[in-house]
Amino acid sequence: MTIEALQHTNFAEGAVLLIDKPLQWTSFDAVRKIRYLIKIKKVGHAGTLDPLATGLLIICTGKFTKKINEFMAQEKEYTGSFTLGATTPTYDLESKPENFKPYEHLTKEEIISATQKFMGEIDQVPPIHSAIKKDGKRVYELARKGVDVKLEPRKVTIKEFEVDSSELPIVKFRVVCSTGTYIRSLANDFGEALGCGAYLSSLCRTRIGEFLLKDAMSVAEFEKNIKESKANADL
C-alpha cells in the first residue's frame, strides 16, 4: 500500500492489509503493532502463523474485521523445509530434535512417492502443542504440564504436495491445502511414512485465496509509509 493510498484509507471504515510476518513474531504481535500505528482498536488477523513461520498475514481493520472468517476459510499455499532423521515434541524447532534415525538410504523416488499418501482428503491429528482448546484450555498449556492430551483427527485436504530432496536431510516442499491443515503435523506424518522421522524446519505462507505474499508489505515498510503519510497530511 503506497503512501498516497494510506493517506486516503479510512481504517475505521475498513481495510485489508497484506503483511509479511517477520520471523519470531506472533501473529498477535503484528496485529498489536498495526493497531498502534493506525490508532484504532478494531484490528484482527485472518489465520495464525506460528512465531517460527514467516509470510502472508491478512490483517483486517474496522468494519472489514467481519470478513476475517471468509478469508480464513480460503485455500492456502506454503513453502518451506522438513528435516529428516529425527522428530521433535512440537513437530518443529520450538523444541529440540530427538529420536534420531538414519535417512541416508532413502531414494529420491521413495521420498516423492511418500507424498501420494497425503494427497486429497486425509485425516490429520493436530499437534498437541497447538492453540486448539480442549475442555476450555489450550492444549499446548496442557502438554507443557505433562498432561497426556488426545486429539481427534480432522478432515483436511491437500491439493498439491511437491518436494525436492536434493539436499538431504533437508526436504524442500510446496503445499496447497485447505484451511485447518497443520504443516507441522504434515511434517511429522511424512517422516513417519518414510520411517525415519521428520520435523518442520522452516515455513512461509505464500498465498491465501487470491492474496499473494509478493503483494505484502513488511511491518517496517508499513510503519515507514504510515508515518510518512501522516507527515504529508500535516503539511
C-alpha positions as CSV (number, residue, x, y, z in Angstrom):
1,M,0.0,0.0,0.0
2,T,1.6,3.3,-1.1
3,I,1.9,6.4,1.0
4,E,-0.7,8.1,-1.2
5,A,-3.1,5.2,-0.7
6,L,-2.6,5.2,3.0
7,Q,-3.5,8.9,3.1
8,H,-6.9,8.1,1.7
9,T,-7.6,5.0,3.7
10,N,-10.2,5.1,6.4
11,F,-9.1,2.3,8.7
12,A,-12.3,2.5,10.8
13,E,-14.5,2.1,7.8
14,G,-12.4,-0.9,6.9
15,A,-9.2,-2.0,5.1
16,V,-7.5,-5.3,4.2
17,L,-3.7,-5.1,4.8
18,L,-1.3,-7.8,3.4
19,I,1.6,-8.1,5.8
20,D,4.7,-10.3,5.6
21,K,5.0,-11.5,9.2
22,P,8.6,-11.4,10.5
23,L,10.3,-14.5,12.0
24,Q,9.9,-14.8,15.8
25,W,6.8,-12.5,15.8
26,T,3.5,-14.0,16.8
27,S,0.5,-13.1,14.6
28,F,-0.9,-11.0,17.5
29,D,2.4,-9.1,17.7
30,A,1.8,-8.0,14.1
31,V,-1.9,-7.1,14.9
32,R,-0.8,-5.1,18.0
33,K,1.8,-3.2,16.0
34,I,-0.7,-2.3,13.3
35,R,-3.2,-1.3,15.9
36,Y,-0.7,1.1,17.5
37,L,0.3,2.6,14.2
38,I,-3.2,3.3,12.8
39,K,-4.7,4.3,16.2
40,I,-7.9,2.2,16.2
41,K,-8.8,-0.8,18.3
42,K,-10.7,-2.9,15.8
43,V,-7.9,-4.9,14.2
44,G,-7.7,-8.6,13.6
45,H,-5.9,-11.2,11.5
46,A,-7.3,-14.0,9.2
47,G,-5.3,-17.1,10.2
48,T,-2.5,-17.6,12.7
49,L,1.1,-18.1,11.7
50,D,3.5,-19.6,14.3
51,P,6.4,-17.5,15.6
52,L,8.9,-19.6,13.6
53,A,6.9,-19.1,10.4
54,T,7.0,-16.1,8.1
55,G,4.9,-15.0,5.2
56,L,1.4,-13.7,4.3
57,L,-0.8,-12.5,7.2
58,I,-4.1,-10.8,6.2
59,I,-4.9,-8.1,8.7
60,C,-8.4,-6.5,8.7
61,T,-9.3,-3.2,10.3
62,G,-12.6,-1.6,11.3
63,K,-15.7,-2.9,9.7
64,F,-13.7,-5.3,7.5
65,T,-13.0,-7.4,10.5
66,K,-16.3,-9.0,9.6
67,K,-14.5,-10.5,6.6
68,I,-12.0,-12.4,8.7
69,N,-13.8,-15.8,8.7
70,E,-14.3,-15.5,5.0
71,F,-10.6,-15.1,4.4
72,M,-9.7,-17.8,6.9
73,A,-11.8,-20.3,5.0
74,Q,-9.8,-19.9,1.8
75,E,-7.2,-22.2,0.3
76,K,-3.6,-21.6,1.4
77,E,-0.2,-22.2,-0.1
78,Y,3.0,-22.8,1.9
79,T,6.7,-23.4,1.1
80,G,9.4,-24.4,3.5
81,S,11.5,-27.4,4.6
82,F,11.3,-30.6,6.5
83,T,14.4,-32.1,8.2
84,L,14.5,-35.9,8.0
85,G,16.1,-38.2,10.5
86,A,14.6,-37.0,13.8
87,T,11.4,-35.8,15.4
88,T,10.6,-33.0,17.9
89,P,7.8,-32.9,20.5
90,T,6.3,-29.8,18.9
91,Y,6.9,-31.1,15.3
92,D,9.1,-28.0,14.6
93,L,12.1,-26.2,16.0
94,E,10.3,-24.8,19.1
95,S,11.7,-28.0,20.8
96,K,14.9,-30.0,20.4
97,P,15.3,-32.9,17.9
98,E,15.2,-36.4,19.3
99,N,14.6,-40.0,18.2
100,F,17.4,-39.8,15.6
101,K,17.2,-42.4,12.8
102,P,19.1,-43.0,9.6
103,Y,17.7,-41.4,6.4
104,E,20.6,-41.8,4.0
105,H,19.2,-45.0,2.5
106,L,16.1,-43.2,1.1
107,T,15.9,-42.6,-2.6
108,K,14.5,-39.6,-4.4
109,E,11.8,-41.8,-5.8
110,E,10.8,-43.1,-2.3
111,I,10.6,-39.6,-0.9
112,I,8.5,-38.3,-3.8
113,S,6.3,-41.4,-3.6
114,A,5.5,-40.8,0.1
115,T,3.8,-37.5,-0.8
116,Q,1.0,-39.5,-2.5
117,K,-0.2,-40.8,0.9
118,F,-1.2,-37.3,1.8
119,M,-2.9,-36.2,-1.4
120,G,-6.7,-35.4,-1.4
121,E,-8.9,-35.5,1.7
122,I,-7.0,-37.0,4.7
123,D,-7.4,-37.4,8.4
124,Q,-4.9,-35.3,10.3
125,V,-4.3,-35.1,14.0
126,P,-3.3,-31.6,15.1
127,P,-0.1,-31.1,17.1
128,I,-0.7,-31.3,20.9
129,H,1.5,-28.2,21.1
130,S,-1.2,-26.0,19.4
131,A,-3.7,-23.4,20.4
132,I,-6.7,-25.7,20.0
133,K,-8.9,-25.8,23.0
134,K,-9.9,-28.9,24.9
135,D,-12.2,-28.7,27.9
136,G,-11.8,-25.0,27.8
137,K,-8.0,-25.0,27.9
138,R,-5.3,-24.5,25.2
139,V,-3.8,-27.9,24.5
140,Y,-0.3,-26.6,24.4
141,E,-0.7,-25.5,28.0
142,L,-1.8,-29.0,29.0
143,A,1.1,-30.5,27.0
144,R,3.6,-28.3,28.7
145,K,2.4,-29.5,32.1
146,G,2.9,-33.1,31.0
147,V,-0.8,-33.9,30.6
148,D,-1.5,-36.8,28.2
149,V,-3.5,-35.0,25.5
150,K,-5.5,-36.9,23.0
151,L,-6.8,-35.1,20.0
152,E,-9.2,-36.4,17.4
153,P,-8.2,-36.4,13.7
154,R,-9.7,-33.8,11.5
155,K,-10.5,-33.9,7.8
156,V,-8.2,-31.7,5.7
157,T,-7.5,-31.5,2.0
158,I,-4.0,-31.5,0.4
159,K,-4.4,-30.3,-3.1
160,E,-0.7,-30.1,-4.1
161,F,2.4,-31.5,-2.4
162,E,5.7,-31.1,-4.1
163,V,9.1,-32.0,-2.6
164,D,12.8,-31.5,-3.5
165,S,15.1,-33.9,-1.8
166,S,18.4,-32.9,-3.4
167,E,19.9,-31.6,-0.2
168,L,19.1,-34.3,2.4
169,P,18.4,-34.3,5.3
170,I,16.6,-31.1,4.2
171,V,13.5,-31.7,2.0
172,K,12.1,-28.5,0.5
173,F,8.4,-28.5,-0.1
174,R,5.4,-26.6,-1.6
175,V,1.9,-27.4,-0.3
176,V,-1.5,-26.2,-1.3
177,C,-4.1,-27.1,1.3
178,S,-7.4,-26.4,2.9
179,T,-7.9,-24.3,6.0
180,G,-7.2,-26.1,9.2
181,T,-4.2,-28.0,7.8
182,Y,-1.2,-28.1,10.2
183,I,2.0,-28.2,8.2
184,R,3.8,-29.3,11.4
185,S,1.6,-32.4,11.5
186,L,2.2,-33.0,7.8
187,A,6.0,-32.9,8.5
188,N,5.7,-35.4,11.4
189,D,3.4,-37.7,9.4
190,F,5.6,-37.5,6.4
191,G,8.6,-38.6,8.4
192,E,6.6,-41.4,9.9
193,A,5.6,-42.6,6.4
194,L,9.3,-42.6,5.4
195,G,10.3,-44.5,8.6
196,C,12.9,-42.0,9.7
197,G,11.0,-39.2,11.3
198,A,10.9,-35.6,10.3
199,Y,10.1,-32.1,11.7
200,L,9.3,-28.8,10.2
201,S,12.4,-26.7,10.0
202,S,11.1,-23.6,8.0
203,L,7.7,-22.4,6.9
204,C,6.5,-19.5,4.7
205,R,2.9,-18.8,3.8
206,T,2.9,-17.6,0.2
207,R,-0.9,-17.4,-0.6
208,I,-4.3,-17.2,1.0
209,G,-7.0,-17.5,-1.7
210,E,-6.1,-14.9,-4.3
211,F,-3.9,-12.9,-2.0
212,L,-0.2,-13.3,-2.6
213,L,2.9,-12.8,-0.4
214,K,4.6,-10.9,-3.2
215,D,2.0,-8.1,-2.8
216,A,2.5,-7.9,1.0
217,M,4.5,-5.3,3.0
218,S,6.9,-5.9,5.8
219,V,5.9,-4.4,9.1
220,A,8.8,-2.0,8.8
221,E,7.6,-0.8,5.4
222,F,4.1,-0.3,6.7
223,E,5.4,1.7,9.6
224,K,7.5,3.9,7.4
225,N,4.7,4.6,5.0
226,I,2.1,5.3,7.6
227,K,4.4,7.8,9.3
228,E,5.3,9.5,6.0
229,S,1.6,9.7,5.1
230,K,0.8,11.3,8.4
231,A,3.7,13.8,7.9
232,N,2.4,14.7,4.4
233,A,-1.1,15.2,5.8
234,D,0.2,17.6,8.3
235,L,1.9,19.8,5.7
